[in-house]
Each structure stands twice: as C-alpha cells, then as structure tokens.
Amino acid sequence: MASSISAGTTSGTALVHTADTSGALELKTNNGTTALTLSTAQNATFVGTLATSSRGITKASMPAGSVIQVITGINSSSNLSSANTTVADTTLSATITPTSSTSKILVMVSQRFFKTAASSAGGTVYLQRDSTNLLTDQRVCLNDTTSVGADQVWNCAFMDSPASTSAIIYKTQFANTNTTGLFYVNLDANQAQITLMEIAV
C-alpha cells in the first residue's frame, strides 16, 4: 500500500488524498488511475510514457560524459590498393550531426591493411573530418624483410571537438609509402568499421 494523492473529474473528487504508514506515495489521475509511484527508496515508477519527443530525458539535459548518439559505418570493399604515394579514400566513412556545438565526438576505427613483399616500407593511414586531417599514422604494415608481406589491423580511437551542429563526415584515407609494391585495404573483403559517439560536455 501507499499514501496517495488523486485528481478526479468531479467537484467531490477534484483532489483526494489517502494516508497510510508505508512511507510510499502514489500520484493518481482520472479518479484513481495510478500514474507515478514513489517507493521508500526514492525509486520512481511511471505508468505509460513520458510526454516528451525523446520519451525521456532530453539530449540537452544529459549530464557531462553521457553518450548522446552512436553512428556506425561498415565497409568491406575488396582489394582497394595503392601503388603510389597518392592519398586516396578507403571508402570507409560515417556521418554524424552533433546535437550541440560543445559536444565531443569519439571516433573509433578498425580496418585491415596489407603490404606486399616487394618492399619492407609500409603505408600511411589518415583519419579525416570532412577535409580536415585529424590523425596521420605512418609505417602501417612496416616489415623488416622483403621476403614476405605484412598484415595489420589498424585500430584507432580519437576524441574530436568539431564545434558544429552540421552534418560531419569522418573517413579514413591511405597511401603507399613508396612506389615499390602494393598497399592494400580490406584485402579479401575483410569488414572494416568506424564508430562515432557523441559525448555530452
């Protein structure tokens, strides 16, 4: 049982309260329909749905460190290769529209690269926000010998502060370190993934 406050639809039931010694409280509408129960442990139980567009706490009310939204891009385009030092897209990308200009975006990438045995030098991988380079990782798939190829799963975690509420594209690019041998991405159609997490500040 619980003490209750009830709103009714007639003059006699407009506001009715009942009391007990349980320490719990119920708010009721429409002549006795329970809408909210507060337990003695201060836990709230709602009946129905909250009347907000997000059915809960608004994004603007989220405390610092909360994850506001998560976007994922997956790509398995096979055998994209670079035979020279020209920078090219890997075709892995994801687009996010921040809800606040103060939000940070945590970018996480996992993507496989392979350098053929013709050269011990590896390749370079880039992380970009639109046309802005955020991270350059050189000598990916670096090898100490030219007798075998080198395979590497490239993992990246980068916290960005785009200061924008417009749609933003995050993507990876790659280039061969030299013109000897080939630098592959997604060899054998391996799945690559980029995840974007908007973090409240």
Buried (B, 14 or more C-beta within 10 A) or exposed (E): EBBBBBBBEEEEEEEBEEEEEEEBBBBBBEEEEBBBBBEEEEEEEEEEEEEEEEEEEEBEEBEEEEEBBEBEBEBBEEEBBBEEEEBBBBBBBBEBEBBBEEBBBBBBBBBBBBBBEEBBBBBBBBBBBEEEEBBEBEBBBBBEEBEEBBBBEBEBEBEBEBEBEEEBBBBBBBBBBBEBBBBBBBBEEBEBBBBBBBBBE
